[in-house]
Structure formats: structure tokens, C-alpha cells
Amino acid sequence: NKPAIKNKAVVSTQSTGKPEGIRKLEKDLEMELGDDYILDLKKHYDLPNPDDKYDDIPEIWEGHNIADFVDEDIVAKLEELEKEEAMLEEAGVYESEDENLTDEQKEIRMKAGLIRKEKSIIRHQHRLNKHRNRTPMSERVIRKKQGIKRARSVSAAPEDVPMEVDAKFHTKKAKPGRDVSGLRDEKQVKVAKVLKKRSQIKMNQFGRAGEADRHISAKLPKHLFSGKRGAGKTQRR
């Protein structure tokens, strides 16, 4: 007969009351430590060297490690460069640059200056023409704008300073409607309304219902609501 196979963990549990070989979960650690518990995910990292688990993760940009390009002595090097530049300026190295130019380089610089000057002239001329091409304002519009400016200056002025403003600049006429536009006076408006009513009489007399008018031919069409009741329709009528 084949002997019974028992699991070692089950046997140890039966004998001691505590299972063996079961690792502690984070929940168990949290219950043990209480407020001192800190979630540590890095301890589970599987690395060749366990000491590297808590190293800082490198910052990668375009496939390069940024830490490789960090220079700790950058401030000292910058100060040295600034001192060197100051010494070169005092020695007049940059002032004698124009003297060392060749004739060709001087000609290129002269042409570049002329081009810059021509560009500035064209830009200035364009600004002048931009204002010149605007539609000229009529005297009525100019007077209206002047009236608005006067009204603003009055509102901005202190109370003890009296200022006179023309009332005609602040009156705003309502635009005439489209039915009266183009007519000279009230008489023409009345004649136009009468002619409009007369021309409509004949059209109203011969009016017919068109395709846009609402129409219901039959509320209960015969072909949809007649016929015998089929099987199973007794409960659903």
C-alpha cells in the first residue's frame, strides 16, 4: 500500500499551531508597527547588488543621463571666464577687431548696414500708408466722436470745474425699419401700405393648401387597423 503524503506546512501547523514558511505581508507589518509603519517598495527590488536598492533613480532625457552632464564646479569656472573677459576688454582686444577686418569683410558689413537702413525706411513708409488707406470719416462721424470725447472728459473732471457739453452730440436716432426705408415722408409710407394690402387680396382668394401645410389624411388608416386577431394577441391588445 502507498503511504499517505502529508504537506509539511500542514504537519508543522498541526504540531505547533503556527504555519511555517509563510512570509509576512505588508498588512501584518502595518498592524505590528502601527503609526511607525512606512511603506517601503524598494526593498522588493531584485538587483544583482542589494546595496543599490536605495540609490537615486537617474533622470533620463533623450537617452542621456542628466547626472553625467552636471558640473559641480560650474560657478567657479564661470567666475574665471568673467575675469578673463574683463581682462580682454581692458586690454582692448575687442576694440581692435575692426582694424583686423579684410576689405571684403568691411564691404559685407557696409552692405548689411545699408540693408538694415532700407528695411527701416520701408517699414516706416508702410505704417504711413496704412493710415492713409483708411476710409475718410465724414464730418458727422468726426463731430460725434468729438462729442463722446467731451462727455468722457466731463465725467472724468472734478465736480467744482464747470464744463459745457453740446446735447446734440449725445442724441442717438433710431434707424428706420426696412418697410419704410427709401420712402420720403409719412404720406408715401401710407400709400405703400395700402398698395401692399391690395396686392395681397388676390393671393388670399386663390390660396391653396401646399406641401408645407399641416394635414392629417386619416387618423385610423384602414390597411393598418383592420383584420383578424392572430394567435397570442389576446393578452396583448
C-alpha positions as CSV (number, residue, x, y, z in Angstrom):
1,N,0.0,0.0,0.0
2,K,1.2,3.5,-0.8
3,P,1.8,5.7,2.3
4,A,-0.2,8.9,2.7
5,I,1.5,12.1,1.6
6,K,1.2,15.0,4.0
7,N,2.1,18.5,3.4
8,K,5.0,19.7,5.6
9,A,3.3,23.1,6.3
10,V,0.2,21.3,7.4
11,V,2.1,19.0,9.7
12,S,4.0,21.9,11.3
13,T,0.8,23.8,11.8
14,Q,-0.8,20.8,13.5
15,S,2.1,20.4,15.8
16,T,3.0,24.0,16.7
17,G,-0.2,25.8,15.8
18,K,1.7,28.3,13.7
19,P,2.3,27.8,9.9
20,E,5.9,27.8,8.7
21,G,7.3,29.3,5.5
22,I,4.7,32.0,5.1
23,R,6.1,35.5,4.7
24,K,4.8,38.5,6.5
25,L,2.5,40.7,4.4
26,E,2.6,44.5,4.5
27,K,-0.7,44.4,6.3
28,D,0.8,42.3,9.1
29,L,3.8,44.7,9.4
30,E,1.4,47.7,9.5
31,M,-0.6,46.0,12.3
32,E,2.6,45.4,14.3
33,L,4.3,48.8,13.8
34,G,1.2,50.9,14.0
35,D,2.0,54.7,13.4
36,D,5.7,53.9,12.9
37,Y,4.9,51.9,9.7
38,I,6.3,53.3,6.4
39,L,5.5,51.7,3.1
40,D,8.8,50.6,1.6
41,L,8.6,49.3,-2.0
42,K,12.3,49.5,-2.8
43,K,13.1,46.5,-0.5
44,H,11.4,44.2,-3.0
45,Y,13.7,45.3,-5.9
46,D,15.6,42.3,-7.4
47,L,19.0,43.7,-8.2
48,P,22.4,41.9,-8.6
49,N,23.8,44.2,-5.8
50,P,21.3,44.5,-3.0
51,D,23.1,47.7,-1.8
52,D,21.9,49.5,-5.0
53,K,18.2,49.3,-4.0
54,Y,18.0,52.7,-2.3
55,D,20.1,54.6,-4.9
56,D,18.5,57.7,-6.6
57,I,16.8,56.8,-9.9
58,P,18.7,58.6,-12.7
59,E,16.8,61.3,-14.7
60,I,17.0,60.4,-18.4
61,W,16.5,63.0,-21.2
62,E,16.7,62.0,-24.9
63,G,18.6,58.8,-23.9
64,H,21.2,60.6,-21.8
65,N,21.7,60.6,-18.0
66,I,21.4,64.1,-16.8
67,A,23.8,63.4,-13.9
68,D,26.6,62.8,-16.5
69,F,26.4,66.4,-17.6
70,V,26.2,68.1,-14.2
71,D,29.4,70.0,-13.3
72,E,29.8,70.8,-9.6
73,D,32.5,73.5,-10.3
74,I,30.4,75.4,-12.8
75,V,30.2,78.6,-10.6
76,A,33.9,78.7,-10.2
77,K,34.5,78.2,-13.9
78,L,32.0,81.0,-14.7
79,E,33.8,83.4,-12.4
80,E,37.1,82.6,-14.1
81,L,35.6,83.2,-17.5
82,E,34.2,86.6,-16.4
83,K,37.6,87.7,-15.0
84,E,39.2,86.6,-18.3
85,E,36.6,88.6,-20.3
86,A,37.2,91.7,-18.2
87,M,41.0,91.5,-18.7
88,L,40.4,91.2,-22.5
89,E,38.2,94.3,-22.5
90,E,40.7,96.3,-20.6
91,A,43.4,95.2,-23.0
92,G,41.3,96.5,-25.9
93,V,41.2,93.2,-27.7
94,Y,37.6,93.7,-28.9
95,E,38.1,97.4,-29.9
96,S,40.9,96.5,-32.4
97,E,38.6,93.9,-34.1
98,D,37.5,96.3,-36.8
99,E,41.1,97.1,-37.8
100,N,41.9,93.4,-38.4
101,L,39.0,93.0,-40.9
102,T,39.7,92.5,-44.5
103,D,38.4,94.7,-47.3
104,E,35.8,92.0,-48.2
105,Q,34.5,91.8,-44.6
106,K,34.3,95.6,-44.4
107,E,32.3,95.7,-47.6
108,I,29.9,93.0,-46.2
109,R,29.4,95.0,-43.0
110,M,28.7,98.2,-45.0
111,K,26.1,96.4,-47.2
112,A,24.4,94.9,-44.2
113,G,24.1,98.4,-42.6
114,L,22.5,99.7,-45.8
115,I,20.1,96.8,-45.9
116,R,19.0,97.4,-42.3
117,K,18.5,101.1,-43.1
118,E,16.5,100.4,-46.2
119,K,14.3,98.0,-44.2
120,S,13.6,100.5,-41.5
121,I,12.6,103.1,-44.2
122,I,10.2,100.6,-45.9
123,R,8.7,99.7,-42.5
124,H,8.1,103.4,-41.7
125,Q,6.6,104.1,-45.2
126,H,4.3,101.1,-44.8
127,R,3.0,102.5,-41.4
128,L,2.3,105.8,-43.1
129,N,0.4,104.3,-46.0
130,K,-1.6,102.1,-43.6
131,H,-3.2,105.1,-42.1
132,R,-3.5,106.9,-45.4
133,N,-5.6,104.0,-47.0
134,R,-8.3,104.2,-44.4
135,T,-11.8,105.4,-45.4
136,P,-12.1,109.1,-44.7
137,M,-14.6,109.9,-42.0
138,S,-17.5,112.3,-42.6
139,E,-17.9,115.5,-40.6
140,R,-20.9,114.0,-38.8
141,V,-18.9,111.0,-37.6
142,I,-16.0,113.3,-36.5
143,R,-18.4,115.5,-34.6
144,K,-20.0,112.5,-33.0
145,K,-16.6,111.2,-31.8
146,Q,-15.6,114.6,-30.5
147,G,-18.9,114.7,-28.5
148,I,-18.2,111.3,-27.0
149,K,-14.7,112.5,-26.0
150,R,-16.1,115.7,-24.4
151,A,-18.6,113.6,-22.5
152,R,-15.8,111.4,-21.2
153,S,-13.8,114.4,-20.1
154,V,-16.8,115.9,-18.3
155,S,-17.3,112.6,-16.4
156,A,-13.6,112.5,-15.5
157,A,-13.4,116.2,-14.5
158,P,-13.9,117.2,-10.8
159,E,-17.4,118.4,-9.8
160,D,-16.2,122.0,-9.0
161,V,-15.0,122.5,-12.6
162,P,-17.9,123.5,-14.8
163,M,-17.8,122.3,-18.4
164,E,-20.4,122.7,-21.2
165,V,-21.2,119.9,-23.5
166,D,-23.4,120.0,-26.5
167,A,-26.5,118.0,-26.1
168,K,-26.8,117.2,-29.8
169,F,-23.7,115.1,-29.7
170,H,-25.4,112.6,-27.3
171,T,-28.8,112.2,-29.1
172,K,-28.9,108.9,-31.0
173,K,-31.5,108.5,-33.7
174,A,-33.2,105.1,-34.2
175,K,-32.6,103.5,-37.6
176,P,-35.7,103.4,-39.8
177,G,-37.2,99.9,-40.4
178,R,-36.8,98.1,-43.7
179,D,-40.5,98.6,-44.6
180,V,-40.1,102.4,-44.6
181,S,-36.5,102.7,-45.8
182,G,-36.4,104.6,-49.2
183,L,-39.6,106.5,-48.6
184,R,-39.5,110.2,-48.2
185,D,-42.3,111.1,-45.8
186,E,-45.3,109.7,-43.9
187,K,-47.6,110.1,-46.9
188,Q,-45.5,107.7,-49.0
189,V,-45.5,105.2,-46.2
190,K,-49.3,105.1,-46.0
191,V,-49.6,104.7,-49.8
192,A,-47.1,101.8,-49.7
193,K,-49.1,100.0,-47.0
194,V,-52.4,100.4,-48.9
195,L,-50.8,99.0,-52.1
196,K,-49.3,96.1,-50.2
197,K,-52.7,95.1,-48.8
198,R,-54.4,95.4,-52.2
199,S,-51.8,93.2,-53.9
200,Q,-52.3,90.5,-51.2
201,I,-56.1,90.2,-51.7
202,K,-56.0,88.2,-54.9
203,M,-53.3,85.8,-53.5
204,N,-55.5,85.2,-50.4
205,Q,-58.6,84.4,-52.6
206,F,-56.8,81.8,-54.6
207,G,-54.9,80.3,-51.6
208,R,-54.5,76.5,-51.6
209,A,-53.0,74.1,-49.1
210,G,-49.5,73.4,-50.1
211,E,-47.0,70.7,-49.1
212,A,-45.7,72.7,-46.2
213,D,-49.2,73.0,-44.6
214,R,-50.1,70.5,-41.8
215,H,-52.6,67.9,-42.9
216,I,-53.7,64.6,-41.4
217,S,-55.5,62.4,-44.1
218,A,-56.9,59.7,-41.8
219,K,-56.4,59.1,-38.1
220,L,-57.0,55.3,-38.4
221,P,-55.7,54.0,-41.7
222,K,-57.8,51.0,-42.8
223,H,-54.9,48.9,-44.0
224,L,-53.2,49.1,-40.6
225,F,-56.2,48.7,-38.2
226,S,-58.4,46.0,-39.9
227,G,-58.0,42.2,-39.9
228,K,-58.4,39.2,-37.6
229,R,-56.6,38.9,-34.4
230,G,-53.7,36.4,-34.6
231,A,-52.7,33.7,-32.1
232,G,-51.3,35.0,-28.9
233,K,-52.8,38.5,-29.3
234,T,-55.5,38.1,-26.7
235,Q,-53.2,39.2,-23.8
236,R,-51.6,42.0,-25.8
237,R,-54.1,44.2,-27.5
